[in-house]
Amino acid sequence: MSGMDISGLATRLAEAEAGRTAIGRLTDQHPWLDIPAGYRVQRELRTAAGPIAGWKLGVTSRAKQAQVGVSDPIYGFLPAAGALDMGAPLDTSALIQPRCEPEIVFVLGRDLAGPRVTAADVLAATSGVAVGIEVLDSRFRDYSFTMADVIADNTSASRFVVGAPRPEAGIDLRLVGVVFEHNGVVVATASGAASLGHPAAAVAWLARQLATEGEGLLAGQIVLSGGLTAAVPVTPGDVVTATIDRLGSIELACR
């Protein structure tokens, strides 16, 4: 494995995204690609992406971790260009195979970094929490990938929309109920505890991981704390709605 190998894989993923064409798994042709190498590819993508709005977590469900044989979540970055304004439609023609999922979103009020960050530290540093919808768009055919592949692919990050933040004080984010609707039909329900037992614990894990790279969370950044239900494929004409107790609702129309 060399820097040229890493750069080449990042270029391949960037070209797949730009050309809206799914590709085969990187690990099929490059079996040396493991999780640390996947994060190196992701960092190459981040360098080329321009400003970032924040971070996102994946595989935060303990059941999902057991299913795929990992013991920790994974993380990616949120390009600022991926932000959708509330009420703006999702242009599905710009994507390959979009799927949507509901999220609890943290807005950082101050910087947060270090190897011993706790969930309590996260809550103390949070200026607000909001309901959000993440739009996933894997660059791999049929969403078929290993953990190393999906990490390299920036955990399938694509677009996201975030509602108005609310003060976190007085809200037990473990217990808030989540309802996800697709074209007016409830397709999934969950609670905040679906993200690593407590979504703030997921954000704390992220801060500790970033600390190993000499990085941290910055004031003003957002963190999508992990999908709370299975992701739903969307096509033109679809509407998805995420509702979270105490945080409100947000709707995303697709065209």
C-alpha positions as CSV (number, residue, x, y, z in Angstrom):
1,M,0.0,0.0,0.0
2,S,1.4,3.4,-1.0
3,G,0.2,7.0,-1.0
4,M,-0.4,6.6,-4.7
5,D,-2.7,3.6,-4.1
6,I,-4.7,5.6,-1.6
7,S,-5.0,8.6,-3.9
8,G,-6.0,6.4,-6.8
9,L,-8.9,4.8,-4.8
10,A,-10.1,8.3,-3.7
11,T,-10.0,9.4,-7.3
12,R,-12.0,6.4,-8.3
13,L,-14.7,7.1,-5.7
14,A,-14.8,10.8,-6.6
15,E,-15.3,9.9,-10.3
16,A,-18.1,7.5,-9.5
17,E,-19.9,10.2,-7.5
18,A,-19.3,12.9,-10.2
19,G,-20.4,10.5,-13.0
20,R,-23.4,9.1,-10.9
21,T,-22.2,5.6,-11.8
22,A,-22.0,2.8,-9.2
23,I,-18.8,0.7,-9.1
24,G,-17.8,-2.6,-7.6
25,R,-16.3,-3.0,-4.2
26,L,-12.7,-1.7,-3.9
27,T,-11.8,-4.6,-1.7
28,D,-12.5,-7.1,-4.5
29,Q,-9.5,-5.7,-6.4
30,H,-7.5,-4.4,-3.5
31,P,-7.7,-6.9,-0.7
32,W,-5.1,-5.0,1.3
33,L,-7.7,-2.3,1.9
34,D,-8.6,-2.5,5.6
35,I,-10.3,-0.2,8.0
36,P,-7.3,2.1,8.7
37,A,-6.6,2.3,5.0
38,G,-10.2,3.1,4.4
39,Y,-10.0,6.1,6.6
40,R,-6.9,7.2,4.7
41,V,-8.9,7.1,1.5
42,Q,-11.6,9.1,3.2
43,R,-9.2,11.7,4.4
44,E,-8.0,12.1,0.7
45,L,-11.7,12.8,-0.2
46,R,-12.0,15.3,2.7
47,T,-9.0,17.2,1.5
48,A,-10.6,17.7,-1.9
49,A,-14.1,18.4,-0.7
50,G,-13.6,22.0,0.5
51,P,-15.4,23.3,3.7
52,I,-17.1,20.7,5.9
53,A,-20.3,21.3,7.9
54,G,-19.4,18.6,10.4
55,W,-19.4,14.8,10.9
56,K,-21.7,11.8,10.7
57,L,-21.7,8.4,12.4
58,G,-22.7,5.1,11.1
59,V,-23.3,1.5,12.4
60,T,-24.3,3.0,15.8
61,S,-26.8,0.2,16.5
62,R,-25.4,-2.6,18.7
63,A,-27.5,-5.1,16.8
64,K,-26.1,-3.9,13.5
65,Q,-22.5,-4.0,14.9
66,A,-23.0,-7.6,15.9
67,Q,-24.6,-8.4,12.5
68,V,-21.6,-7.1,10.5
69,G,-18.9,-8.2,13.0
70,V,-17.6,-4.9,14.3
71,S,-17.6,-3.5,17.9
72,D,-17.4,0.2,17.2
73,P,-19.3,2.7,15.0
74,I,-17.7,4.3,11.9
75,Y,-17.6,7.9,10.9
76,G,-17.4,10.2,7.9
77,F,-17.5,13.9,7.2
78,L,-20.3,16.2,5.9
79,P,-19.3,18.4,3.0
80,A,-20.9,21.8,3.4
81,A,-22.0,21.5,-0.2
82,G,-24.3,18.6,0.8
83,A,-26.5,20.7,3.0
84,L,-30.1,21.1,1.9
85,D,-32.2,24.0,3.1
86,M,-35.5,23.2,4.8
87,G,-38.2,23.0,2.2
88,A,-35.8,22.5,-0.7
89,P,-36.3,19.3,-2.7
90,L,-33.8,16.6,-3.1
91,D,-32.7,16.3,-6.8
92,T,-32.5,12.5,-7.1
93,S,-31.1,12.8,-10.7
94,A,-27.8,14.1,-9.2
95,L,-27.4,10.9,-7.1
96,I,-26.9,7.2,-7.8
97,Q,-29.1,5.3,-5.4
98,P,-30.4,7.6,-2.7
99,R,-31.8,6.4,0.6
100,C,-33.0,8.4,3.6
101,E,-32.9,7.9,7.3
102,P,-33.8,10.0,10.4
103,E,-31.1,11.4,12.7
104,I,-30.7,13.3,15.9
105,V,-28.4,16.2,15.1
106,F,-26.1,17.9,17.5
107,V,-25.0,21.5,17.0
108,L,-21.7,22.2,18.8
109,G,-21.6,25.4,20.8
110,R,-17.9,25.1,21.6
111,D,-14.9,23.1,20.5
112,L,-14.7,19.6,21.9
113,A,-11.6,17.4,21.7
114,G,-9.5,14.9,23.6
115,P,-9.1,11.2,24.2
116,R,-11.4,11.1,27.3
117,V,-14.5,13.0,26.1
118,T,-17.7,11.6,27.6
119,A,-21.4,11.9,26.8
120,A,-21.7,14.4,29.6
121,D,-19.0,16.5,28.0
122,V,-20.9,16.4,24.7
123,L,-24.1,17.6,26.2
124,A,-22.3,20.4,28.0
125,A,-20.7,21.5,24.7
126,T,-23.9,21.3,22.7
127,S,-25.8,24.5,21.8
128,G,-28.8,22.6,20.4
129,V,-30.2,19.4,19.1
130,A,-32.4,19.0,16.1
131,V,-34.2,16.4,14.0
132,G,-32.5,15.7,10.7
133,I,-32.7,13.5,7.6
134,E,-29.6,12.1,6.1
135,V,-29.5,11.1,2.4
136,L,-27.2,8.2,1.8
137,D,-25.8,7.5,-1.7
138,S,-23.4,4.6,-1.8
139,R,-21.0,4.6,-4.7
140,F,-21.0,0.8,-4.7
141,R,-23.5,-1.2,-6.7
142,D,-26.5,-2.4,-4.7
143,Y,-25.0,-1.0,-1.4
144,S,-22.7,-4.1,-1.4
145,F,-19.6,-3.3,0.6
146,T,-17.3,-4.3,3.4
147,M,-16.6,-2.0,6.4
148,A,-13.3,-0.9,4.8
149,D,-15.2,0.0,1.5
150,V,-17.9,2.0,3.1
151,I,-15.4,3.9,5.3
152,A,-13.4,4.8,2.2
153,D,-16.6,5.9,0.5
154,N,-17.1,8.4,3.4
155,T,-19.8,6.2,4.9
156,S,-22.1,6.8,1.9
157,A,-22.5,10.5,2.8
158,S,-24.4,12.6,0.3
159,R,-27.0,15.2,1.4
160,F,-28.6,16.2,4.6
161,V,-31.3,18.5,6.0
162,V,-31.5,19.7,9.5
163,G,-34.4,21.2,11.4
164,A,-34.4,24.1,13.8
165,P,-32.2,23.3,16.9
166,R,-33.8,23.1,20.3
167,P,-32.0,23.4,23.7
168,E,-31.0,20.0,24.9
169,A,-31.7,20.8,28.6
170,G,-34.6,18.7,30.0
171,I,-34.7,16.3,27.0
172,D,-33.7,12.7,27.6
173,L,-32.4,11.9,24.2
174,R,-32.4,8.1,25.0
175,L,-36.1,8.1,25.3
176,V,-37.4,10.4,22.6
177,G,-39.6,8.6,20.2
178,V,-38.8,8.6,16.5
179,V,-41.3,8.1,13.6
180,F,-40.2,7.8,10.0
181,E,-42.8,8.2,7.2
182,H,-42.5,7.5,3.5
183,N,-45.3,9.0,1.4
184,G,-47.5,9.4,4.4
185,V,-47.0,5.8,5.6
186,V,-45.1,5.0,8.8
187,V,-42.3,2.7,7.8
188,A,-40.2,2.7,11.0
189,T,-40.2,3.7,14.6
190,A,-37.4,3.9,17.1
191,S,-36.0,5.7,20.1
192,G,-32.9,7.8,20.6
193,A,-31.3,4.9,22.4
194,A,-31.0,3.2,19.0
195,S,-27.8,5.2,18.6
196,L,-25.2,3.5,20.8
197,G,-27.6,3.5,23.8
198,H,-27.5,7.3,23.9
199,P,-26.8,9.6,20.9
200,A,-24.4,11.8,23.0
201,A,-22.4,8.6,23.7
202,A,-22.0,8.2,19.9
203,V,-20.8,11.8,19.5
204,A,-18.3,11.3,22.4
205,W,-17.0,8.2,20.6
206,L,-16.5,10.3,17.5
207,A,-14.6,13.0,19.5
208,R,-12.3,10.4,21.0
209,Q,-11.6,8.8,17.5
210,L,-10.8,12.2,16.0
211,A,-8.4,12.9,18.9
212,T,-6.3,9.9,17.7
213,E,-5.8,11.9,14.5
214,G,-5.0,15.2,16.3
215,E,-8.5,16.6,15.4
216,G,-11.7,17.4,17.3
217,L,-15.2,18.8,16.9
218,L,-15.4,22.6,16.3
219,A,-17.9,25.1,17.5
220,G,-20.6,25.6,14.9
221,Q,-20.2,22.1,13.4
222,I,-23.0,19.6,13.4
223,V,-22.9,15.9,14.1
224,L,-25.4,13.4,12.7
225,S,-25.4,10.9,15.5
226,G,-26.4,7.8,13.6
227,G,-29.3,6.5,11.7
228,L,-32.2,5.6,14.0
229,T,-34.0,3.3,11.6
230,A,-33.2,1.4,8.4
231,A,-32.7,3.7,5.4
232,V,-35.5,3.9,2.9
233,P,-34.8,4.1,-0.9
234,V,-36.4,7.2,-2.5
235,T,-37.3,8.1,-6.1
236,P,-38.8,11.3,-7.8
237,G,-42.2,12.2,-6.3
238,D,-41.5,10.6,-2.9
239,V,-41.7,12.5,0.4
240,V,-40.1,11.4,3.6
241,T,-40.8,12.8,7.1
242,A,-38.9,12.4,10.3
243,T,-40.6,13.2,13.6
244,I,-38.8,13.1,16.9
245,D,-40.4,13.8,20.3
246,R,-39.5,17.3,21.7
247,L,-37.5,18.1,18.6
248,G,-40.3,18.4,16.0
249,S,-40.6,17.2,12.4
250,I,-38.8,17.7,9.1
251,E,-39.9,16.8,5.6
252,L,-38.0,16.1,2.5
253,A,-39.6,16.0,-1.0
254,C,-37.8,14.3,-3.8
255,R,-37.8,15.2,-7.5
